[in-house]
Amino acid sequence: MKSIKLLLFTLFLLPIINCFALIGNPNGYGPTGLIFTKTKIGVSGTEIKDNMIRSEACTGTYILILTTGEGTIEEAARKKNIRKIYLVENEMFGILGPLFSQMCTVVYGSNEITNSQFIPEYKNATIVLKTGQKLENVQYQKLDDFYKIKTQSGDFFEIASNQILNIEI
């Protein structure tokens, strides 16, 4: 009779222990260990290239008290100035269930600006910099806090928005 009670108690207790292990766990999918978790799961990808840049953005939970971080693809790409994303993965790490767990979005790509990526908003503009320098007959594209510039010779470079005094179209 004691062994039946112990078996029933164990069967009742196991799901509760499992739920406790998943509280605060940012994994959401994939295998999760009660004592230790370290997994990597592919999210999406188009191709694998040599010399890809790797960047990550992470979120984490600490002793069920503090959860912090920004684990977006945009944040990971921004950290290393990645312009073309080839591969995205999620890496999960956890110790003792909810005591410490972390999930990182890992982005692989390049920060090269190619002709196919450049879509000019205006043609033959003249950009006047705060230094007084004029960039004549250039094409530009406004991005977050900078401008992507294409010269007549086909060269590309970037200028921070706060360095531009005027754009003459």
Backbone as CSV, one residue per row, in Angstrom:
resi,resn,N_x,N_y,N_z,CA_x,CA_y,CA_z,C_x,C_y,C_z
1,MET,0.820,-1.194,0.000,0.000,0.000,0.000,0.862,1.255,0.000
2,LYS,1.987,1.212,0.785,2.881,2.371,0.820,3.496,2.637,-0.546
3,SER,3.853,1.573,-1.259,4.474,1.770,-2.562,3.482,2.335,-3.579
4,ILE,2.220,1.999,-3.463,1.215,2.563,-4.365,1.043,4.054,-4.076
5,LYS,0.999,4.431,-2.800,0.900,5.851,-2.440,2.122,6.622,-2.916
6,LEU,3.291,6.038,-2.772,4.523,6.682,-3.210,4.529,6.849,-4.729
7,LEU,4.065,5.833,-5.452,3.986,5.904,-6.907,3.002,6.986,-7.343
8,LEU,1.822,7.018,-6.720,0.830,8.042,-7.058,1.337,9.448,-6.726
9,PHE,1.998,9.575,-5.583,2.563,10.872,-5.198,3.635,11.311,-6.199
10,THR,4.474,10.383,-6.620,5.525,10.689,-7.593,4.917,11.086,-8.926
11,LEU,3.906,10.349,-9.395,3.247,10.683,-10.656,2.559,12.052,-10.581
12,PHE,2.053,12.398,-9.399,1.431,13.709,-9.199,2.490,14.806,-9.141
13,LEU,3.620,14.522,-8.534,4.661,15.518,-8.311,5.482,15.828,-9.564
14,LEU,5.693,14.848,-10.442,6.521,15.049,-11.631,6.029,16.195,-12.532
15,PRO,4.742,16.279,-12.857,4.305,17.414,-13.690,4.505,18.769,-12.994
16,ILE,4.359,18.790,-11.674,4.566,20.040,-10.941,6.035,20.455,-11.005
17,ILE,6.941,19.493,-10.828,8.377,19.783,-10.931,8.713,20.252,-12.345
18,ASN,8.135,19.614,-13.342,8.373,19.997,-14.728,7.896,21.427,-14.993
19,CYS,6.725,21.787,-14.488,6.218,23.161,-14.653,7.137,24.161,-13.973
20,PHE,7.625,23.823,-12.775,8.540,24.710,-12.076,9.816,24.909,-12.881
21,ALA,10.286,23.867,-13.522,11.518,23.957,-14.312,11.349,24.877,-15.506
22,LEU,10.146,24.989,-16.032,9.917,25.809,-17.223,9.542,27.249,-16.898
23,ILE,9.255,27.572,-15.652,8.898,28.942,-15.291,10.104,29.836,-15.540
24,GLY,9.897,30.901,-16.259,10.976,31.835,-16.531,11.936,31.370,-17.601
25,ASN,11.674,30.234,-18.193,12.555,29.714,-19.226,12.193,30.351,-20.560
26,PRO,13.101,31.129,-21.170,12.757,31.804,-22.413,12.795,30.898,-23.630
27,ASN,13.205,29.639,-23.439,13.347,28.767,-24.598,12.055,28.688,-25.403
28,GLY,10.975,28.303,-24.777,9.704,28.222,-25.470,9.577,27.024,-26.388
29,TYR,10.674,26.506,-26.862,10.651,25.323,-27.719,12.007,24.640,-27.628
30,GLY,12.025,23.428,-28.103,13.254,22.655,-28.014,13.349,21.949,-26.678
31,PRO,14.327,21.079,-26.541,14.483,20.342,-25.288,14.929,21.257,-24.143
32,THR,14.404,20.985,-22.962,14.733,21.775,-21.779,15.089,20.829,-20.649
33,GLY,16.228,21.063,-20.028,16.648,20.211,-18.922,16.355,20.873,-17.591
34,LEU,16.046,20.068,-16.597,15.770,20.591,-15.261,17.043,21.128,-14.618
35,ILE,18.176,20.496,-14.879,19.435,20.920,-14.269,20.255,21.777,-15.222
36,PHE,20.333,21.391,-16.493,21.186,22.112,-17.437,20.575,22.069,-18.834
37,THR,20.611,23.197,-19.535,20.136,23.281,-20.915,21.160,24.049,-21.741
38,LYS,21.519,23.514,-22.879,22.360,24.231,-23.846,21.985,23.694,-25.217
39,THR,21.204,24.493,-25.972,20.743,24.052,-27.283,20.917,25.167,-28.308
40,LYS,20.926,24.756,-29.562,20.977,25.685,-30.691,19.956,25.205,-31.713
41,ILE,19.068,26.104,-32.141,18.026,25.731,-33.090,18.048,26.716,-34.249
42,GLY,18.100,26.196,-35.470,18.050,27.041,-36.658,16.651,27.602,-36.848
43,VAL,16.571,28.892,-37.143,15.286,29.540,-37.348,15.022,29.718,-38.833
44,SER,15.984,30.308,-39.541,15.836,30.484,-40.980,17.208,30.673,-41.592
45,GLY,17.275,30.492,-42.887,18.531,30.694,-43.584,18.356,30.588,-45.073
46,THR,19.185,31.318,-45.798,19.129,31.269,-47.256,20.365,30.606,-47.826
47,GLU,21.521,30.897,-47.240,22.758,30.321,-47.730,23.843,30.458,-46.674
48,ILE,24.854,29.637,-46.808,26.009,29.724,-45.919,27.184,30.189,-46.761
49,LYS,27.829,31.255,-46.320,28.955,31.821,-47.057,30.178,31.857,-46.166
50,ASP,31.346,31.883,-46.803,32.592,32.053,-46.064,32.646,33.472,-45.511
51,ASN,33.328,33.641,-44.414,33.562,34.956,-43.802,32.289,35.687,-43.397
52,MET,31.267,34.948,-42.968,30.062,35.609,-42.472,30.352,36.225,-41.102
53,ILE,29.731,37.357,-40.834,29.852,38.017,-39.538,28.801,37.422,-38.615
54,ARG,29.176,37.144,-37.364,28.252,36.598,-36.369,27.953,37.677,-35.341
55,SER,26.679,37.849,-35.021,26.277,38.799,-33.984,25.108,38.201,-33.220
56,GLU,24.978,38.575,-31.952,23.883,38.028,-31.159,23.250,39.108,-30.289
57,ALA,21.982,38.888,-29.982,21.233,39.739,-29.053,20.497,38.794,-28.109
58,CYS,20.599,39.051,-26.800,20.123,38.070,-25.813,19.104,38.641,-24.838
59,THR,18.266,37.736,-24.348,17.382,38.017,-23.230,17.670,36.977,-22.160
60,GLY,17.373,37.323,-20.917,17.648,36.365,-19.859,16.740,36.547,-18.658
61,THR,16.601,35.471,-17.897,15.853,35.477,-16.654,16.798,35.063,-15.542
62,TYR,16.755,35.792,-14.428,17.663,35.556,-13.320,16.864,35.348,-12.040
63,ILE,16.884,34.165,-11.510,16.236,33.757,-10.259,14.762,34.166,-10.207
64,LEU,14.083,34.112,-11.325,12.658,34.453,-11.434,12.342,35.883,-10.984
65,ILE,13.351,36.685,-10.731,13.126,38.043,-10.240,13.311,39.052,-11.350
66,LEU,14.291,38.862,-12.193,14.656,39.841,-13.197,14.709,39.192,-14.570
67,THR,14.025,39.791,-15.509,14.113,39.394,-16.910,14.496,40.630,-17.688
68,THR,15.527,40.506,-18.527,16.019,41.677,-19.232,16.594,41.282,-20.585
69,GLY,16.745,42.283,-21.462,17.398,42.072,-22.747,16.502,42.345,-23.927
70,GLU,17.128,42.493,-25.076,16.415,42.646,-26.340,17.002,41.621,-27.292
71,GLY,16.257,40.603,-27.586,16.761,39.498,-28.393,16.219,39.483,-29.806
72,THR,16.064,40.645,-30.426,15.491,40.706,-31.764,16.559,40.519,-32.836
73,ILE,16.122,40.152,-34.005,17.016,40.043,-35.158,17.589,41.420,-35.481
74,GLU,16.761,42.455,-35.404,17.211,43.818,-35.700,18.339,44.247,-34.770
75,GLU,18.213,43.939,-33.487,19.245,44.310,-32.516,20.545,43.571,-32.795
76,ALA,20.450,42.291,-33.102,21.655,41.519,-33.403,22.345,42.059,-34.659
77,ALA,21.583,42.370,-35.686,22.165,42.905,-36.926,22.765,44.287,-36.689
78,ARG,22.111,45.121,-35.895,22.589,46.475,-35.636,23.936,46.474,-34.911
79,LYS,24.129,45.529,-34.003,25.362,45.488,-33.206,26.623,45.380,-34.064
80,LYS,26.569,44.648,-35.156,27.744,44.468,-36.020,27.527,45.077,-37.403
81,ASN,26.504,45.937,-37.533,26.231,46.638,-38.796,26.013,45.651,-39.948
82,ILE,25.290,44.563,-39.680,25.008,43.558,-40.707,23.883,44.075,-41.588
83,ARG,24.137,44.132,-42.890,23.170,44.654,-43.863,22.410,43.546,-44.594
84,LYS,23.058,42.401,-44.786,22.418,41.279,-45.470,22.510,40.066,-44.559
85,ILE,21.364,39.536,-44.165,21.289,38.408,-43.230,21.136,37.116,-44.028
86,TYR,22.029,36.154,-43.737,21.984,34.866,-44.417,21.405,33.764,-43.546
87,LEU,21.593,33.857,-42.229,21.220,32.758,-41.346,20.831,33.300,-39.974
88,VAL,19.764,32.752,-39.380,19.326,33.140,-38.036,19.151,31.869,-37.207
89,GLU,19.711,31.890,-35.994,19.585,30.758,-35.066,19.197,31.285,-33.692
90,ASN,18.652,30.409,-32.870,18.415,30.704,-31.461,19.280,29.778,-30.629
91,GLU,20.005,30.366,-29.670,20.808,29.578,-28.743,20.228,29.746,-27.350
92,MET,19.971,28.633,-26.672,19.399,28.654,-25.339,20.380,28.049,-24.350
93,PHE,20.409,28.651,-23.169,21.286,28.184,-22.105,20.534,28.329,-20.796
94,GLY,20.564,27.315,-19.938,19.880,27.395,-18.663,20.547,26.537,-17.608
95,ILE,20.498,27.025,-16.380,21.024,26.280,-15.237,19.931,26.207,-14.175
96,LEU,19.636,25.007,-13.721,18.631,24.769,-12.682,17.296,25.414,-13.015
97,GLY,16.811,25.091,-14.196,15.495,25.572,-14.615,15.395,27.076,-14.599
98,PRO,14.577,27.636,-13.716,14.334,29.071,-13.733,15.380,29.916,-13.000
99,LEU,16.395,29.305,-12.394,17.372,30.108,-11.662,18.177,30.995,-12.602
100,PHE,18.594,30.466,-13.727,19.266,31.277,-14.742,18.958,30.676,-16.094
101,SER,18.398,31.469,-16.983,18.180,31.005,-18.352,18.365,32.175,-19.302
102,GLN,18.872,31.861,-20.484,19.170,32.888,-21.464,18.850,32.357,-22.855
103,MET,18.303,33.229,-23.707,18.067,32.884,-25.100,18.652,33.983,-25.956
104,CYS,19.475,33.603,-26.923,20.114,34.572,-27.810,19.661,34.337,-29.243
105,THR,19.337,35.416,-29.936,19.098,35.377,-31.369,20.444,35.633,-32.028
106,VAL,20.894,34.701,-32.825,22.206,34.798,-33.468,21.979,35.015,-34.964
107,VAL,22.615,36.058,-35.484,22.467,36.435,-36.884,23.825,36.290,-37.571
108,TYR,23.826,35.682,-38.746,25.028,35.589,-39.571,24.762,36.331,-40.873
109,GLY,25.700,37.158,-41.295,25.509,37.894,-42.535,26.732,38.691,-42.907
110,SER,26.514,39.711,-43.735,27.606,40.577,-44.178,27.174,42.023,-44.046
111,ASN,28.166,42.905,-43.990,27.845,44.329,-43.923,28.276,45.046,-45.192
112,GLU,28.483,44.284,-46.251,28.851,44.879,-47.529,27.638,45.542,-48.163
113,ILE,27.886,46.665,-48.801,26.840,47.349,-49.557,27.094,47.028,-51.026
114,THR,26.142,46.379,-51.664,26.307,46.024,-53.071,25.377,46.866,-53.928
115,ASN,25.646,46.891,-55.204,24.811,47.672,-56.121,23.363,47.214,-56.085
116,SER,23.130,45.899,-55.942,21.759,45.389,-55.930,21.008,45.810,-54.676
117,GLN,21.726,46.165,-53.593,21.074,46.606,-52.373,20.753,48.095,-52.404
118,PHE,21.338,48.844,-53.341,21.166,50.293,-53.344,19.987,50.672,-54.227
119,ILE,18.972,51.250,-53.609,17.809,51.743,-54.338,17.736,53.234,-54.065
120,PRO,18.164,54.068,-55.004,18.209,55.505,-54.732,16.824,56.106,-54.593
121,GLU,16.706,57.040,-53.658,15.462,57.773,-53.511,15.427,58.948,-54.476
122,TYR,16.561,59.581,-54.690,16.675,60.723,-55.588,17.944,60.595,-56.410
123,LYS,17.917,61.103,-57.610,19.116,61.083,-58.455,19.668,62.491,-58.560
124,ASN,20.974,62.561,-58.786,21.671,63.820,-59.026,21.427,64.860,-57.935
125,ALA,21.477,64.439,-56.707,21.352,65.367,-55.583,22.734,65.896,-55.218
126,THR,22.763,67.069,-54.601,23.994,67.612,-54.042,23.816,67.657,-52.536
127,ILE,24.733,67.045,-51.815,24.651,67.000,-50.352,25.713,67.945,-49.796
128,VAL,25.278,68.861,-48.944,26.185,69.807,-48.307,26.414,69.352,-46.873
129,LEU,27.686,69.097,-46.540,28.028,68.664,-45.194,28.244,69.867,-44.288
130,LYS,28.181,69.657,-42.994,28.390,70.737,-42.029,29.801,71.303,-42.104
131,THR,30.726,70.539,-42.659,32.099,71.023,-42.823,32.220,71.986,-43.999
132,GLY,31.149,72.105,-44.798,31.166,72.968,-45.973,31.424,72.205,-47.260
133,GLN,31.849,70.967,-47.160,32.131,70.155,-48.339,30.837,69.834,-49.070
134,LYS,30.878,69.867,-50.418,29.711,69.527,-51.234,29.964,68.216,-51.963
135,LEU,29.001,67.329,-51.894,29.036,66.083,-52.653,28.041,66.245,-53.786
136,GLU,28.553,66.498,-55.000,27.679,66.821,-56.130,27.377,65.584,-56.961
137,ASN,26.173,65.584,-57.554,25.716,64.520,-58.443,25.845,63.132,-57.804
138,VAL,25.290,62.980,-56.617,25.299,61.695,-55.933,23.874,61.199,-55.767
139,GLN,23.746,59.915,-55.504,22.462,59.324,-55.156,22.518,58.981,-53.678
140,TYR,21.384,59.057,-52.999,21.396,58.733,-51.577,20.146,57.988,-51.175
141,GLN,20.270,57.302,-50.071,19.135,56.602,-49.468,19.185,56.869,-47.982
142,LYS,18.080,57.375,-47.423,17.996,57.672,-45.990,17.684,56.387,-45.240
143,LEU,18.559,56.040,-44.301,18.323,54.901,-43.420,18.145,55.448,-42.012
144,ASP,18.195,54.622,-40.998,17.865,55.049,-39.633,18.465,56.397,-39.252
145,ASP,19.735,56.424,-38.920,20.362,57.667,-38.501,21.567,57.991,-39.370
146,PHE,21.533,57.503,-40.611,22.612,57.811,-41.544,22.078,57.765,-42.972
147,TYR,22.885,58.253,-43.896,22.569,58.229,-45.310,23.565,57.318,-46.020
148,LYS,23.062,56.492,-46.920,23.906,55.672,-47.771,24.085,56.466,-49.069
149,ILE,25.323,56.722,-49.461,25.632,57.576,-50.602,26.297,56.746,-51.699
150,LYS,25.876,56.996,-52.944,26.513,56.376,-54.103,27.055,57.491,-54.981
151,THR,28.365,57.439,-55.267,28.993,58.463,-56.097,28.827,58.101,-57.573
152,GLN,29.194,59.043,-58.458,29.104,58.788,-59.903,30.018,57.649,-60.333
153,SER,31.116,57.448,-59.616,32.046,56.373,-59.968,31.569,55.008,-59.467
154,GLY,30.463,54.992,-58.717,29.902,53.729,-58.232,30.352,53.339,-56.837
155,ASP,31.141,54.191,-56.187,31.578,53.917,-54.819,30.443,54.195,-53.843
156,PHE,30.418,53.446,-52.743,29.410,53.614,-51.701,30.085,54.001,-50.392
157,PHE,29.421,54.847,-49.622,29.858,55.142,-48.264,28.671,55.652,-47.476
158,GLU,28.853,55.784,-46.174,27.770,56.211,-45.293,28.174,57.471,-44.546
159,ILE,27.178,58.341,-44.314,27.387,59.577,-43.569,26.300,59.675,-42.500
160,ALA,26.696,59.971,-41.268,25.725,60.145,-40.182,24.822,61.336,-40.488
161,SER,23.562,61.210,-40.157,22.581,62.273,-40.435,22.972,63.602,-39.815
162,ASN,23.590,63.573,-38.639,23.936,64.828,-37.966,25.131,65.535,-38.607
163,GLN,25.737,64.935,-39.641,26.844,65.569,-40.354,26.386,66.296,-41.622
164,ILE,25.103,66.166,-41.980,24.581,66.759,-43.208,23.857,68.061,-42.890
165,LEU,24.253,69.114,-43.600,23.634,70.423,-43.424,22.425,70.574,-44.327
166,ASN,22.543,70.148,-45.609,21.463,70.362,-46.569,21.569,69.356,-47.712
167,ILE,20.427,69.029,-48.305,20.377,68.197,-49.499,19.641,68.970,-50.568
168,GLU,20.323,69.225,-51.673,19.745,69.976,-52.789,19.401,69.000,-53.913
169,ILE,18.140,68.987,-54.283,17.689,68.055,-55.335,17.556,68.789,-56.646
